Amino acid sequence: MHDIRVIRDNPAAFDAAMARRGLEAVSPELLKLDEARRGKILAAETAQAEQNKSAKEIGAAKASGDDALFNKLREDVAAKKTEVATMQTEAKELDAQLYDALSRLPNFLHDDVPDGATEDDNVEVRRWGTPVKLTFEAKEHYEIAGVKAGMDFETAAKLSGARFVVLSGAVARIHRALAQFMLDLHVDTHGLTEAWTPVLVREEMMFGTGQLPKFGEDSYKTTDGWWLVPTAEVTLTNIVNGATVDESYLPKRFVAHTQCFRSEAGSAGRDTSGMLRQHQFEKVEMVTIAHPDTSMDEHAAMTGRAEAVLEALGLAYRTVVLCAGDMGAGMLKTHDIEVWLPGQNTYREISSVSVAGDFQARRMNARFKPADGGKPEFVHTLNGSGLAVGRALIAVLENGQQEDGSVRLPEVLHRYLGDKSTLTAEGVLV
């Protein structure tokens, strides 16, 4: 959410920033609404002052016995009262229009964000590990013999339709082990505070993190008004919704493992095979509520925490900074981490780590009180996958696949699997 005062003070700079997002000449319409709104407010205040003045004169006119003046002043007060109410209503309507217009605009882009239109313009910043090169033809996760018995898309389609899966047996246990490993790493090694949060939220929470009003079609809404969260970013970030915390509260670093729900609007025909793109999935999500002075350092650190999960699993990855045209609307800067998938012979996204600056905080009215007693300021917010559990399962299965249809599992998972290290071609952990 943008501050209209910033736009008012430097519309050219605001338009230049929005142009990087592909929007042209945004400020004129906003300033027109703002001017009309302020004009109505001023007119209402002027009429209110006139009404108050006439109201005071009524008593004097009555005391003097001047009935004509008394009746005229009383009529004036009644007329002014109606006029004030009308202008106040019009001012509120204009204010709502301006607020809605501002709420639909994307965030600024950090200076480090490269220009570009598509994912082809993203800039790689580093790689880790050597992509697995198998001596046999690599299979995608759902084609591996040992996986087939525990990954059932037909039953899921019967239950729920396309883009769902039923995991069972050893595959379900590996999936669970991955989530537990990620949580333990983030809590025990990275020092994050674990949280368990609802997956049903009020509409204003979705607005706070920017899913609404513009991107509602990407999520699911229940018949009684709750929304299913697309990630725990919504709940964890909104912990400070409407709050003013002490500066000592910052930074507050959360992690949560939740079910996530996305309609996948606009993705028809993409990744229809396997469980790469699902309507229901699980993520271990990281969120930080940060001081404005440290949010970019926090972004780098959060990226490192997500990368550490892949390194512990022994999975090759690359990290890219997203270009302007590939950025999420609410983010200032985003790193995508892409894991190597032998079955597709390419890197695929497994985590996005983003810093929003004060964009979400303005929508949530989330502030902190400076330790020196200064005026409250907006916090900065960050979020990132640490990681998407289903995609991590895909990566572990594909990178560990053997020619006989079995899968060798990363050592860090063994203790979560009863010290078992292999998924056999028959789908059994041994």
HUCOR-V517444 format. One line per field, one symbol per residue. phi: phi as a letter, one per 30 degrees, with the letter a starting at -180 (. if undefined). psi: psi as a letter, one per 30 degrees, with the letter a starting at -180 (. if undefined). A space follows every 50 residues. Layout:
phi: ???
psi: ???
This chain:
phi: .cdddddddbddddddddddcicchddedddddddddddddddddddddd ddddddddddddddiddddedddddddddddddddddddddddddddddd dddcddddcdeddddlcbddcdcdcabbicedcddbddcdedcdedcedc bcdddddddbjdibbccbhdddddedddddddedddddccidcdbbbdcc bddddddecjdccdcdddbccddcjdcdddadedddddeceicbcdeddc dcccbbcbdbbbdheiceichdcicdbcdbabbcccbbcbdedcdddddd ddeddddddddddicdbbcbcddedcdddccdabcccccdcedchadbeb acbbccicdddddchcbbceddiddebddcbbbadbbddddddedddddc dcddjdbdceedceddciicbbcddcicdb
psi: kljfeeeeeieeeeeeefefggkkheeeeeeeeeeeeeeeeeeeeeeeee eeeeeefeeeeeefgieeeeeeeeeeeeeeeeeeeeeeeeeeeeeeeeee eeffklllklffkkllelffglkkfllklkkkjlgljklleffkefeefg jjfeeeeeefalhlkjklbeeeeeeeeeeeeeeeeeeeefgljklkllfk llefeeeeggflffhffflkklfgflkkkflfeeeeegegkgljllfffk kjjlkkjlklkkfhkggkfkhfkagejleklkkjkkkkjlkefgeeeeee eeeeeeeeeeeefhkkllklkklefgkkegkekkkkkkkkjeffhlkkkf kkjlkfbgeeeeefhjlljkfggakklklkkllkkhajeeeeeeeeeefg klfgglkkkkeffeffghgkfkjlfggkk.
